[in-house]
Amino acid sequence: LLMPDSVQPRSVAQAFVNSKIQSRNVVVFINPTCPYCRRTQELLSQLPFKEGLLEFVNITANGNTTEIQDYLQQLTGARTLPRVFIGKE
């Protein structure tokens, strides 16, 4: 029996992504082997963000890469990287 999305328990990937986008002003989900991710990281790192307001999250670091990308697709409509969230959006 499947429960509606609103009452299903949150997955580890959902909890991980949600905790990241709630905690920072600018969060960028990346894969370090992705050339677009590396370029985005280079460009954003050159901007004068205040300490702690910019975070790059390597989604390959915790073993839930596929689940994280699936959840990012639910949130944004795409699973490609990088995924940039500014102020929870």
PDB file of N, CA, C and O in Angstrom:
ATOM      1  N   LEU A   1       0.851  -1.182   0.000  1.00  0.00           N
ATOM      2  CA  LEU A   1       0.000   0.000   0.000  1.00  0.00           C
ATOM      3  C   LEU A   1       0.892   1.239   0.000  1.00  0.00           C
ATOM      4  O   LEU A   1       1.762   1.385   0.859  1.00  0.00           O
ATOM      5  N   LEU A   2       0.675   2.117  -0.956  1.00  0.00           N
ATOM      6  CA  LEU A   2       1.440   3.361  -1.037  1.00  0.00           C
ATOM      7  C   LEU A   2       0.663   4.490  -0.394  1.00  0.00           C
ATOM      8  O   LEU A   2      -0.545   4.627  -0.590  1.00  0.00           O
ATOM      9  N   MET A   3       1.360   5.280   0.362  1.00  0.00           N
ATOM     10  CA  MET A   3       0.740   6.449   0.969  1.00  0.00           C
ATOM     11  C   MET A   3       0.904   7.631   0.026  1.00  0.00           C
ATOM     12  O   MET A   3       1.848   7.660  -0.764  1.00  0.00           O
ATOM     13  N   PRO A   4       0.009   8.601   0.091  1.00  0.00           N
ATOM     14  CA  PRO A   4       0.204   9.820  -0.702  1.00  0.00           C
ATOM     15  C   PRO A   4       1.535  10.465  -0.349  1.00  0.00           C
ATOM     16  O   PRO A   4       2.042  10.296   0.760  1.00  0.00           O
ATOM     17  N   ASP A   5       2.096  11.204  -1.296  1.00  0.00           N
ATOM     18  CA  ASP A   5       3.402  11.842  -1.093  1.00  0.00           C
ATOM     19  C   ASP A   5       3.465  12.659   0.183  1.00  0.00           C
ATOM     20  O   ASP A   5       4.501  12.697   0.847  1.00  0.00           O
ATOM     21  N   SER A   6       2.372  13.307   0.530  1.00  0.00           N
ATOM     22  CA  SER A   6       2.400  14.212   1.677  1.00  0.00           C
ATOM     23  C   SER A   6       2.584  13.482   3.003  1.00  0.00           C
ATOM     24  O   SER A   6       2.998  14.096   3.986  1.00  0.00           O
ATOM     25  N   VAL A   7       2.284  12.174   3.051  1.00  0.00           N
ATOM     26  CA  VAL A   7       2.420  11.457   4.314  1.00  0.00           C
ATOM     27  C   VAL A   7       3.477  10.363   4.274  1.00  0.00           C
ATOM     28  O   VAL A   7       3.681   9.683   5.279  1.00  0.00           O
ATOM     29  N   GLN A   8       4.157  10.169   3.146  1.00  0.00           N
ATOM     30  CA  GLN A   8       5.224   9.179   3.100  1.00  0.00           C
ATOM     31  C   GLN A   8       6.392   9.638   3.956  1.00  0.00           C
ATOM     32  O   GLN A   8       6.696  10.829   4.010  1.00  0.00           O
ATOM     33  N   PRO A   9       7.043   8.701   4.623  1.00  0.00           N
ATOM     34  CA  PRO A   9       8.228   9.092   5.384  1.00  0.00           C
ATOM     35  C   PRO A   9       9.292   9.664   4.453  1.00  0.00           C
ATOM     36  O   PRO A   9       9.453   9.213   3.319  1.00  0.00           O
ATOM     37  N   ARG A  10      10.007  10.654   4.949  1.00  0.00           N
ATOM     38  CA  ARG A  10      11.037  11.267   4.120  1.00  0.00           C
ATOM     39  C   ARG A  10      12.219  10.324   3.986  1.00  0.00           C
ATOM     40  O   ARG A  10      12.613   9.660   4.945  1.00  0.00           O
ATOM     41  N   SER A  11      12.770  10.274   2.802  1.00  0.00           N
ATOM     42  CA  SER A  11      13.950   9.454   2.577  1.00  0.00           C
ATOM     43  C   SER A  11      15.183  10.154   3.127  1.00  0.00           C
ATOM     44  O   SER A  11      15.154  11.343   3.448  1.00  0.00           O
ATOM     45  N   VAL A  12      16.248   9.403   3.227  1.00  0.00           N
ATOM     46  CA  VAL A  12      17.525   9.970   3.658  1.00  0.00           C
ATOM     47  C   VAL A  12      17.956  11.064   2.687  1.00  0.00           C
ATOM     48  O   VAL A  12      18.453  12.110   3.105  1.00  0.00           O
ATOM     49  N   ALA A  13      17.766  10.821   1.386  1.00  0.00           N
ATOM     50  CA  ALA A  13      18.146  11.816   0.375  1.00  0.00           C
ATOM     51  C   ALA A  13      17.335  13.097   0.537  1.00  0.00           C
ATOM     52  O   ALA A  13      17.889  14.194   0.467  1.00  0.00           O
ATOM     53  N   GLN A  14      16.029  12.966   0.752  1.00  0.00           N
ATOM     54  CA  GLN A  14      15.182  14.144   0.962  1.00  0.00           C
ATOM     55  C   GLN A  14      15.641  14.926   2.184  1.00  0.00           C
ATOM     56  O   GLN A  14      15.778  16.148   2.133  1.00  0.00           O
ATOM     57  N   ALA A  15      15.875  14.221   3.273  1.00  0.00           N
ATOM     58  CA  ALA A  15      16.300  14.884   4.506  1.00  0.00           C
ATOM     59  C   ALA A  15      17.634  15.595   4.292  1.00  0.00           C
ATOM     60  O   ALA A  15      17.829  16.712   4.771  1.00  0.00           O
ATOM     61  N   PHE A  16      18.552  14.949   3.573  1.00  0.00           N
ATOM     62  CA  PHE A  16      19.865  15.537   3.304  1.00  0.00           C
ATOM     63  C   PHE A  16      19.731  16.811   2.481  1.00  0.00           C
ATOM     64  O   PHE A  16      20.279  17.851   2.849  1.00  0.00           O
ATOM     65  N   VAL A  17      19.002  16.733   1.365  1.00  0.00           N
ATOM     66  CA  VAL A  17      18.834  17.899   0.486  1.00  0.00           C
ATOM     67  C   VAL A  17      18.114  19.017   1.227  1.00  0.00           C
ATOM     68  O   VAL A  17      18.548  20.168   1.191  1.00  0.00           O
ATOM     69  N   ASN A  18      17.023  18.686   1.893  1.00  0.00           N
ATOM     70  CA  ASN A  18      16.254  19.711   2.607  1.00  0.00           C
ATOM     71  C   ASN A  18      17.084  20.390   3.687  1.00  0.00           C
ATOM     72  O   ASN A  18      16.975  21.601   3.881  1.00  0.00           O
ATOM     73  N   SER A  19      17.907  19.626   4.387  1.00  0.00           N
ATOM     74  CA  SER A  19      18.741  20.233   5.431  1.00  0.00           C
ATOM     75  C   SER A  19      19.744  21.201   4.827  1.00  0.00           C
ATOM     76  O   SER A  19      20.055  22.231   5.426  1.00  0.00           O
ATOM     77  N   LYS A  20      20.248  20.881   3.652  1.00  0.00           N
ATOM     78  CA  LYS A  20      21.220  21.765   2.997  1.00  0.00           C
ATOM     79  C   LYS A  20      20.559  23.046   2.495  1.00  0.00           C
ATOM     80  O   LYS A  20      21.095  24.136   2.697  1.00  0.00           O
ATOM     81  N   ILE A  21      19.400  22.926   1.844  1.00  0.00           N
ATOM     82  CA  ILE A  21      18.794  24.130   1.272  1.00  0.00           C
ATOM     83  C   ILE A  21      18.142  25.004   2.342  1.00  0.00           C
ATOM     84  O   ILE A  21      17.890  26.184   2.098  1.00  0.00           O
ATOM     85  N   GLN A  22      17.868  24.451   3.512  1.00  0.00           N
ATOM     86  CA  GLN A  22      17.323  25.255   4.609  1.00  0.00           C
ATOM     87  C   GLN A  22      18.416  26.026   5.335  1.00  0.00           C
ATOM     88  O   GLN A  22      18.150  27.055   5.956  1.00  0.00           O
ATOM     89  N   SER A  23      19.649  25.527   5.256  1.00  0.00           N
ATOM     90  CA  SER A  23      20.691  26.050   6.137  1.00  0.00           C
ATOM     91  C   SER A  23      21.556  27.148   5.530  1.00  0.00           C
ATOM     92  O   SER A  23      22.323  27.784   6.253  1.00  0.00           O
ATOM     93  N   ARG A  24      21.458  27.385   4.253  1.00  0.00           N
ATOM     94  CA  ARG A  24      22.365  28.343   3.601  1.00  0.00           C
ATOM     95  C   ARG A  24      21.592  29.241   2.645  1.00  0.00           C
ATOM     96  O   ARG A  24      20.489  28.905   2.214  1.00  0.00           O
ATOM     97  N   ASN A  25      22.180  30.380   2.321  1.00  0.00           N
ATOM     98  CA  ASN A  25      21.570  31.263   1.335  1.00  0.00           C
ATOM     99  C   ASN A  25      21.759  30.749  -0.081  1.00  0.00           C
ATOM    100  O   ASN A  25      20.816  30.770  -0.872  1.00  0.00           O
ATOM    101  N   VAL A  26      22.973  30.281  -0.423  1.00  0.00           N
ATOM    102  CA  VAL A  26      23.244  29.745  -1.757  1.00  0.00           C
ATOM    103  C   VAL A  26      23.866  28.365  -1.590  1.00  0.00           C
ATOM    104  O   VAL A  26      24.928  28.220  -0.985  1.00  0.00           O
ATOM    105  N   VAL A  27      23.188  27.350  -2.135  1.00  0.00           N
ATOM    106  CA  VAL A  27      23.669  25.973  -2.071  1.00  0.00           C
ATOM    107  C   VAL A  27      23.730  25.438  -3.491  1.00  0.00           C
ATOM    108  O   VAL A  27      22.773  25.563  -4.256  1.00  0.00           O
ATOM    109  N   VAL A  28      24.873  24.837  -3.838  1.00  0.00           N
ATOM    110  CA  VAL A  28      25.077  24.293  -5.175  1.00  0.00           C
ATOM    111  C   VAL A  28      25.392  22.808  -5.036  1.00  0.00           C
ATOM    112  O   VAL A  28      26.407  22.434  -4.448  1.00  0.00           O
ATOM    113  N   PHE A  29      24.519  21.965  -5.580  1.00  0.00           N
ATOM    114  CA  PHE A  29      24.750  20.523  -5.574  1.00  0.00           C
ATOM    115  C   PHE A  29      25.589  20.182  -6.797  1.00  0.00           C
ATOM    116  O   PHE A  29      25.228  20.516  -7.925  1.00  0.00           O
ATOM    117  N   ILE A  30      26.726  19.505  -6.556  1.00  0.00           N
ATOM    118  CA  ILE A  30      27.682  19.242  -7.628  1.00  0.00           C
ATOM    119  C   ILE A  30      28.145  17.789  -7.618  1.00  0.00           C
ATOM    120  O   ILE A  30      27.970  17.059  -6.642  1.00  0.00           O
ATOM    121  N   ASN A  31      28.739  17.402  -8.737  1.00  0.00           N
ATOM    122  CA  ASN A  31      29.514  16.177  -8.868  1.00  0.00           C
ATOM    123  C   ASN A  31      30.889  16.645  -9.324  1.00  0.00           C
ATOM    124  O   ASN A  31      30.989  17.287 -10.370  1.00  0.00           O
ATOM    125  N   PRO A  32      31.949  16.349  -8.584  1.00  0.00           N
ATOM    126  CA  PRO A  32      33.260  16.905  -8.919  1.00  0.00           C
ATOM    127  C   PRO A  32      33.803  16.489 -10.289  1.00  0.00           C
ATOM    128  O   PRO A  32      34.721  17.128 -10.802  1.00  0.00           O
ATOM    129  N   THR A  33      33.254  15.437 -10.884  1.00  0.00           N
ATOM    130  CA  THR A  33      33.714  15.024 -12.216  1.00  0.00           C
ATOM    131  C   THR A  33      32.972  15.733 -13.340  1.00  0.00           C
ATOM    132  O   THR A  33      33.321  15.580 -14.510  1.00  0.00           O
ATOM    133  N   CYS A  34      31.958  16.501 -12.992  1.00  0.00           N
ATOM    134  CA  CYS A  34      31.134  17.201 -13.984  1.00  0.00           C
ATOM    135  C   CYS A  34      31.790  18.528 -14.367  1.00  0.00           C
ATOM    136  O   CYS A  34      32.034  19.364 -13.497  1.00  0.00           O
ATOM    137  N   PRO A  35      32.081  18.736 -15.663  1.00  0.00           N
ATOM    138  CA  PRO A  35      32.730  19.994 -16.063  1.00  0.00           C
ATOM    139  C   PRO A  35      31.859  21.226 -15.806  1.00  0.00           C
ATOM    140  O   PRO A  35      32.387  22.290 -15.481  1.00  0.00           O
ATOM    141  N   TYR A  36      30.550  21.104 -15.945  1.00  0.00           N
ATOM    142  CA  TYR A  36      29.657  22.237 -15.674  1.00  0.00           C
ATOM    143  C   TYR A  36      29.673  22.585 -14.183  1.00  0.00           C
ATOM    144  O   TYR A  36      29.618  23.757 -13.810  1.00  0.00           O
ATOM    145  N   CYS A  37      29.748  21.568 -13.348  1.00  0.00           N
ATOM    146  CA  CYS A  37      29.820  21.789 -11.904  1.00  0.00           C
ATOM    147  C   CYS A  37      31.119  22.483 -11.527  1.00  0.00           C
ATOM    148  O   CYS A  37      31.120  23.424 -10.733  1.00  0.00           O
ATOM    149  N   ARG A  38      32.219  22.017 -12.096  1.00  0.00           N
ATOM    150  CA  ARG A  38      33.517  22.637 -11.794  1.00  0.00           C
ATOM    151  C   ARG A  38      33.533  24.098 -12.221  1.00  0.00           C
ATOM    152  O   ARG A  38      34.044  24.951 -11.496  1.00  0.00           O
ATOM    153  N   ARG A  39      32.982  24.390 -13.388  1.00  0.00           N
ATOM    154  CA  ARG A  39      32.964  25.768 -13.886  1.00  0.00           C
ATOM    155  C   ARG A  39      32.078  26.656 -13.008  1.00  0.00           C
ATOM    156  O   ARG A  39      32.444  27.787 -12.687  1.00  0.00           O
ATOM    157  N   THR A  40      30.921  26.138 -12.627  1.00  0.00           N
ATOM    158  CA  THR A  40      30.025  26.883 -11.740  1.00  0.00           C
ATOM    159  C   THR A  40      30.714  27.169 -10.413  1.00  0.00           C
ATOM    160  O   THR A  40      30.617  28.275  -9.881  1.00  0.00           O
ATOM    161  N   GLN A  41      31.406  26.174  -9.884  1.00  0.00           N
ATOM    162  CA  GLN A  41      32.120  26.346  -8.624  1.00  0.00           C
ATOM    163  C   GLN A  41      33.217  27.401  -8.766  1.00  0.00           C
ATOM    164  O   GLN A  41      33.389  28.239  -7.880  1.00  0.00           O
ATOM    165  N   GLU A  42      33.946  27.364  -9.857  1.00  0.00           N
ATOM    166  CA  GLU A  42      34.992  28.367 -10.106  1.00  0.00           C
ATOM    167  C   GLU A  42      34.399  29.776 -10.162  1.00  0.00           C
ATOM    168  O   GLU A  42      34.913  30.703  -9.535  1.00  0.00           O
ATOM    169  N   LEU A  43      33.310  29.923 -10.923  1.00  0.00           N
ATOM    170  CA  LEU A  43      32.703  31.246 -11.091  1.00  0.00           C
ATOM    171  C   LEU A  43      32.130  31.788  -9.786  1.00  0.00           C
ATOM    172  O   LEU A  43      32.392  32.934  -9.421  1.00  0.00           O
ATOM    173  N   LEU A  44      31.350  30.969  -9.083  1.00  0.00           N
ATOM    174  CA  LEU A  44      30.731  31.438  -7.843  1.00  0.00           C
ATOM    175  C   LEU A  44      31.768  31.698  -6.756  1.00  0.00           C
ATOM    176  O   LEU A  44      31.585  32.586  -5.923  1.00  0.00           O
ATOM    177  N   SER A  45      32.844  30.937  -6.758  1.00  0.00           N
ATOM    178  CA  SER A  45      33.892  31.133  -5.750  1.00  0.00           C
ATOM    179  C   SER A  45      34.610  32.468  -5.914  1.00  0.00           C
ATOM    180  O   SER A  45      35.234  32.954  -4.971  1.00  0.00           O
ATOM    181  N   GLN A  46      34.530  33.056  -7.083  1.00  0.00           N
ATOM    182  CA  GLN A  46      35.165  34.349  -7.333  1.00  0.00           C
ATOM    183  C   GLN A  46      34.322  35.523  -6.829  1.00  0.00           C
ATOM    184  O   GLN A  46      34.823  36.641  -6.713  1.00  0.00           O
ATOM    185  N   LEU A  47      33.052  35.273  -6.532  1.00  0.00           N
ATOM    186  CA  LEU A  47      32.170  36.341  -6.062  1.00  0.00           C
ATOM    187  C   LEU A  47      32.376  36.579  -4.567  1.00  0.00           C
ATOM    188  O   LEU A  47      32.759  35.664  -3.838  1.00  0.00           O
ATOM    189  N   PRO A  48      32.123  37.806  -4.111  1.00  0.00           N
ATOM    190  CA  PRO A  48      32.415  38.159  -2.716  1.00  0.00           C
ATOM    191  C   PRO A  48      31.303  37.760  -1.733  1.00  0.00           C
ATOM    192  O   PRO A  48      30.703  38.625  -1.093  1.00  0.00           O
ATOM    193  N   PHE A  49      31.029  36.462  -1.613  1.00  0.00           N
ATOM    194  CA  PHE A  49      30.034  36.006  -0.645  1.00  0.00           C
ATOM    195  C   PHE A  49      30.588  36.167   0.766  1.00  0.00           C
ATOM    196  O   PHE A  49      31.781  35.982   1.003  1.00  0.00           O
ATOM    197  N   LYS A  50      29.703  36.513   1.697  1.00  0.00           N
ATOM    198  CA  LYS A  50      30.106  36.533   3.103  1.00  0.00           C
ATOM    199  C   LYS A  50      30.366  35.093   3.545  1.00  0.00           C
ATOM    200  O   LYS A  50      29.802  34.144   3.000  1.00  0.00           O
ATOM    201  N   GLU A  51      31.225  34.960   4.533  1.00  0.00           N
ATOM    202  CA  GLU A  51      31.592  33.642   5.060  1.00  0.00           C
ATOM    203  C   GLU A  51      30.342  32.835   5.434  1.00  0.00           C
ATOM    204  O   GLU A  51      29.476  33.327   6.158  1.00  0.00           O
ATOM    205  N   GLY A  52      30.254  31.604   4.941  1.00  0.00           N
ATOM    206  CA  GLY A  52      29.160  30.711   5.289  1.00  0.00           C
ATOM    207  C   GLY A  52      27.900  30.852   4.457  1.00  0.00           C
ATOM    208  O   GLY A  52      26.950  30.101   4.674  1.00  0.00           O
ATOM    209  N   LEU A  53      27.852  31.787   3.511  1.00  0.00           N
ATOM    210  CA  LEU A  53      26.630  31.991   2.727  1.00  0.00           C
ATOM    211  C   LEU A  53      26.624  31.227   1.407  1.00  0.00           C
ATOM    212  O   LEU A  53      25.616  31.229   0.700  1.00  0.00           O
ATOM    213  N   LEU A  54      27.729  30.577   1.066  1.00  0.00           N
ATOM    214  CA  LEU A  54      27.832  29.791  -0.165  1.00  0.00           C
ATOM    215  C   LEU A  54      28.354  28.417   0.197  1.00  0.00           C
ATOM    216  O   LEU A  54      29.394  28.291   0.844  1.00  0.00           O
ATOM    217  N   GLU A  55      27.622  27.371  -0.226  1.00  0.00           N
ATOM    218  CA  GLU A  55      28.048  26.002   0.068  1.00  0.00           C
ATOM    219  C   GLU A  55      27.955  25.163  -1.192  1.00  0.00           C
ATOM    220  O   GLU A  55      26.950  25.195  -1.903  1.00  0.00           O
ATOM    221  N   PHE A  56      29.011  24.414  -1.460  1.00  0.00           N
ATOM    222  CA  PHE A  56      29.023  23.438  -2.545  1.00  0.00           C
ATOM    223  C   PHE A  56      28.875  22.065  -1.915  1.00  0.00           C
ATOM    224  O   PHE A  56      29.627  21.704  -1.010  1.00  0.00           O
ATOM    225  N   VAL A  57      27.896  21.293  -2.399  1.00  0.00           N
ATOM    226  CA  VAL A  57      27.606  19.984  -1.830  1.00  0.00           C
ATOM    227  C   VAL A  57      27.931  18.920  -2.870  1.00  0.00           C
ATOM    228  O   VAL A  57      27.286  18.842  -3.915  1.00  0.00           O
ATOM    229  N   ASN A  58      28.931  18.107  -2.576  1.00  0.00           N
ATOM    230  CA  ASN A  58      29.321  17.002  -3.446  1.00  0.00           C
ATOM    231  C   ASN A  58      28.355  15.844  -3.195  1.00  0.00           C
ATOM    232  O   ASN A  58      28.421  15.201  -2.148  1.00  0.00           O
ATOM    233  N   ILE A  59      27.465  15.576  -4.143  1.00  0.00           N
ATOM    234  CA  ILE A  59      26.442  14.546  -3.923  1.00  0.00           C
ATOM    235  C   ILE A  59      27.001  13.135  -4.032  1.00  0.00           C
ATOM    236  O   ILE A  59      26.304  12.179  -3.693  1.00  0.00           O
ATOM    237  N   THR A  60      28.234  12.976  -4.492  1.00  0.00           N
ATOM    238  CA  THR A  60      28.826  11.641  -4.596  1.00  0.00           C
ATOM    239  C   THR A  60      29.496  11.211  -3.292  1.00  0.00           C
ATOM    240  O   THR A  60      29.939  10.068  -3.176  1.00  0.00           O
ATOM    241  N   ALA A  61      29.576  12.096  -2.325  1.00  0.00           N
ATOM    242  CA  ALA A  61      30.340  11.828  -1.107  1.00  0.00           C
ATOM    243  C   ALA A  61      29.648  10.876  -0.134  1.00  0.00           C
ATOM    244  O   ALA A  61      30.319  10.262   0.695  1.00  0.00           O
ATOM    245  N   ASN A  62      28.327  10.739  -0.213  1.00  0.00           N
ATOM    246  CA  ASN A  62      27.646   9.942   0.815  1.00  0.00           C
ATOM    247  C   ASN A  62      27.001   8.656   0.306  1.00  0.00           C
ATOM    248  O   ASN A  62      26.332   7.969   1.078  1.00  0.00           O
ATOM    249  N   GLY A  63      27.180   8.311  -0.961  1.00  0.00           N
ATOM    250  CA  GLY A  63      26.663   7.051  -1.473  1.00  0.00           C
ATOM    251  C   GLY A  63      25.206   7.062  -1.892  1.00  0.00           C
ATOM    252  O   GLY A  63      24.684   6.022  -2.295  1.00  0.00           O
ATOM    253  N   ASN A  64      24.535   8.194  -1.814  1.00  0.00           N
ATOM    254  CA  ASN A  64      23.121   8.297  -2.203  1.00  0.00           C
ATOM    255  C   ASN A  64      22.951   9.123  -3.467  1.00  0.00           C
ATOM    256  O   ASN A  64      21.933   9.796  -3.625  1.00  0.00           O
ATOM    257  N   THR A  65      23.914   9.089  -4.363  1.00  0.00           N
ATOM    258  CA  THR A  65      23.913   9.963  -5.535  1.00  0.00           C
ATOM    259  C   THR A  65      22.627   9.858  -6.342  1.00  0.00           C
ATOM    260  O   THR A  65      22.015  10.878  -6.661  1.00  0.00           O
ATOM    261  N   THR A  66      22.209   8.646  -6.676  1.00  0.00           N
ATOM    262  CA  THR A  66      21.008   8.459  -7.494  1.00  0.00           C
ATOM    263  C   THR A  66      19.770   8.982  -6.783  1.00  0.00           C
ATOM    264  O   THR A  66      18.942   9.665  -7.387  1.00  0.00           O
ATOM    265  N   GLU A  67      19.644   8.660  -5.496  1.00  0.00           N
ATOM    266  CA  GLU A  67      18.481   9.105  -4.731  1.00  0.00           C
ATOM    267  C   GLU A  67      18.446  10.627  -4.616  1.00  0.00           C
ATOM    268  O   GLU A  67      17.380  11.237  -4.703  1.00  0.00           O
ATOM    269  N   ILE A  68      19.601  11.231  -4.423  1.00  0.00           N
ATOM    270  CA  ILE A  68      19.662  12.695  -4.332  1.00  0.00           C
ATOM    271  C   ILE A  68      19.251  13.315  -5.658  1.00  0.00           C
ATOM    272  O   ILE A  68      18.473  14.269  -5.681  1.00  0.00           O
ATOM    273  N   GLN A  69      19.766  12.783  -6.765  1.00  0.00           N
ATOM    274  CA  GLN A  69      19.390  13.324  -8.075  1.00  0.00           C
ATOM    275  C   GLN A  69      17.905  13.115  -8.349  1.00  0.00           C
ATOM    276  O   GLN A  69      17.262  13.985  -8.937  1.00  0.00           O
ATOM    277  N   ASP A  70      17.353  11.989  -7.938  1.00  0.00           N
ATOM    278  CA  ASP A  70      15.913  11.756  -8.103  1.00  0.00           C
ATOM    279  C   ASP A  70      15.111  12.801  -7.331  1.00  0.00           C
ATOM    280  O   ASP A  70      14.120  13.324  -7.841  1.00  0.00           O
ATOM    281  N   TYR A  71      15.531  13.105  -6.109  1.00  0.00           N
ATOM    282  CA  TYR A  71      14.816  14.098  -5.314  1.00  0.00           C
ATOM    283  C   TYR A  71      14.995  15.498  -5.890  1.00  0.00           C
ATOM    284  O   TYR A  71      14.050  16.288  -5.896  1.00  0.00           O
ATOM    285  N   LEU A  72      16.193  15.814  -6.372  1.00  0.00           N
ATOM    286  CA  LEU A  72      16.397  17.110  -7.024  1.00  0.00           C
ATOM    287  C   LEU A  72      15.485  17.241  -8.242  1.00  0.00           C
ATOM    288  O   LEU A  72      14.998  18.331  -8.541  1.00  0.00           O
ATOM    289  N   GLN A  73      15.254  16.128  -8.945  1.00  0.00           N
ATOM    290  CA  GLN A  73      14.338  16.159 -10.089  1.00  0.00           C
ATOM    291  C   GLN A  73      12.912  16.450  -9.628  1.00  0.00           C
ATOM    292  O   GLN A  73      12.192  17.202 -10.286  1.00  0.00           O
ATOM    293  N   GLN A  74      12.499  15.866  -8.513  1.00  0.00           N
ATOM    294  CA  GLN A  74      11.164  16.165  -7.976  1.00  0.00           C
ATOM    295  C   GLN A  74      11.037  17.648  -7.642  1.00  0.00           C
ATOM    296  O   GLN A  74       9.998  18.260  -7.890  1.00  0.00           O
ATOM    297  N   LEU A  75      12.089  18.218  -7.083  1.00  0.00           N
ATOM    298  CA  LEU A  75      12.052  19.624  -6.672  1.00  0.00           C
ATOM    299  C   LEU A  75      12.127  20.594  -7.839  1.00  0.00           C
ATOM    300  O   LEU A  75      11.443  21.617  -7.850  1.00  0.00           O
ATOM    301  N   THR A  76      12.969  20.268  -8.833  1.00  0.00           N
ATOM    302  CA  THR A  76      13.309  21.256  -9.862  1.00  0.00           C
ATOM    303  C   THR A  76      12.890  20.874 -11.269  1.00  0.00           C
ATOM    304  O   THR A  76      12.912  21.713 -12.169  1.00  0.00           O
ATOM    305  N   GLY A  77      12.506  19.613 -11.475  1.00  0.00           N
ATOM    306  CA  GLY A  77      12.131  19.171 -12.814  1.00  0.00           C
ATOM    307  C   GLY A  77      13.289  18.620 -13.625  1.00  0.00           C
ATOM    308  O   GLY A  77      13.097  18.195 -14.764  1.00  0.00           O
ATOM    309  N   ALA A  78      14.496  18.619 -13.052  1.00  0.00           N
ATOM    310  CA  ALA A  78      15.661  18.074 -13.754  1.00  0.00           C
ATOM    311  C   ALA A  78      16.612  17.450 -12.744  1.00  0.00           C
ATOM    312  O   ALA A  78      16.697  17.890 -11.598  1.00  0.00           O
ATOM    313  N   ARG A  79      17.326  16.417 -13.185  1.00  0.00           N
ATOM    314  CA  ARG A  79      18.272  15.751 -12.285  1.00  0.00           C
ATOM    315  C   ARG A  79      19.716  16.054 -12.647  1.00  0.00           C
ATOM    316  O   ARG A  79      20.642  15.569 -11.996  1.00  0.00           O
ATOM    317  N   THR A  80      19.907  16.863 -13.695  1.00  0.00           N
ATOM    318  CA  THR A  80      21.262  17.216 -14.099  1.00  0.00           C
ATOM    319  C   THR A  80      21.898  18.158 -13.081  1.00  0.00           C
ATOM    320  O   THR A  80      21.216  18.824 -12.302  1.00  0.00           O
ATOM    321  N   LEU A  81      23.204  18.189 -13.115  1.00  0.00           N
ATOM    322  CA  LEU A  81      23.961  19.034 -12.200  1.00  0.00           C
ATOM    323  C   LEU A  81      24.741  20.059 -12.991  1.00  0.00           C
ATOM    324  O   LEU A  81      25.056  19.827 -14.158  1.00  0.00           O
ATOM    325  N   PRO A  82      25.057  21.180 -12.384  1.00  0.00           N
ATOM    326  CA  PRO A  82      24.779  21.548 -11.000  1.00  0.00           C
ATOM    327  C   PRO A  82      23.330  21.995 -10.811  1.00  0.00           C
ATOM    328  O   PRO A  82      22.663  22.411 -11.758  1.00  0.00           O
ATOM    329  N   ARG A  83      22.868  21.902  -9.590  1.00  0.00           N
ATOM    330  CA  ARG A  83      21.567  22.427  -9.168  1.00  0.00           C
ATOM    331  C   ARG A  83      21.858  23.511  -8.147  1.00  0.00           C
ATOM    332  O   ARG A  83      22.487  23.254  -7.120  1.00  0.00           O
ATOM    333  N   VAL A  84      21.403  24.713  -8.429  1.00  0.00           N
ATOM    334  CA  VAL A  84      21.687  25.865  -7.573  1.00  0.00           C
ATOM    335  C   VAL A  84      20.404  26.301  -6.873  1.00  0.00           C
ATOM    336  O   VAL A  84      19.374  26.514  -7.514  1.00  0.00           O
ATOM    337  N   PHE A  85      20.480  26.430  -5.557  1.00  0.00           N
ATOM    338  CA  PHE A  85      19.358  26.929  -4.762  1.00  0.00           C
ATOM    339  C   PHE A  85      19.788  28.237  -4.122  1.00  0.00           C
ATOM    340  O   PHE A  85      20.838  28.323  -3.485  1.00  0.00           O
ATOM    341  N   ILE A  86      18.958  29.252  -4.304  1.00  0.00           N
ATOM    342  CA  ILE A  86      19.221  30.563  -3.715  1.00  0.00           C
ATOM    343  C   ILE A  86      18.046  30.894  -2.816  1.00  0.00           C
ATOM    344  O   ILE A  86      16.922  31.059  -3.289  1.00  0.00           O
ATOM    345  N   GLY A  87      18.302  30.990  -1.526  1.00  0.00           N
ATOM    346  CA  GLY A  87      17.225  31.282  -0.585  1.00  0.00           C
ATOM    347  C   GLY A  87      16.116  30.260  -0.624  1.00  0.00           C
ATOM    348  O   GLY A  87      14.944  30.635  -0.636  1.00  0.00           O
ATOM    349  N   LYS A  88      16.442  28.983  -0.646  1.00  0.00           N
ATOM    350  CA  LYS A  88      15.509  27.844  -0.630  1.00  0.00           C
ATOM    351  C   LYS A  88      14.778  27.639  -1.945  1.00  0.00           C
ATOM    352  O   LYS A  88      13.893  26.785  -2.010  1.00  0.00           O
ATOM    353  N   GLU A  89      15.099  28.368  -2.978  1.00  0.00           N
ATOM    354  CA  GLU A  89      14.415  28.231  -4.272  1.00  0.00           C
ATOM    355  C   GLU A  89      15.320  27.573  -5.296  1.00  0.00           C
ATOM    356  O   GLU A  89      14.915  27.375  -6.442  1.00  0.00           O
TER     357      GLU A  89
END
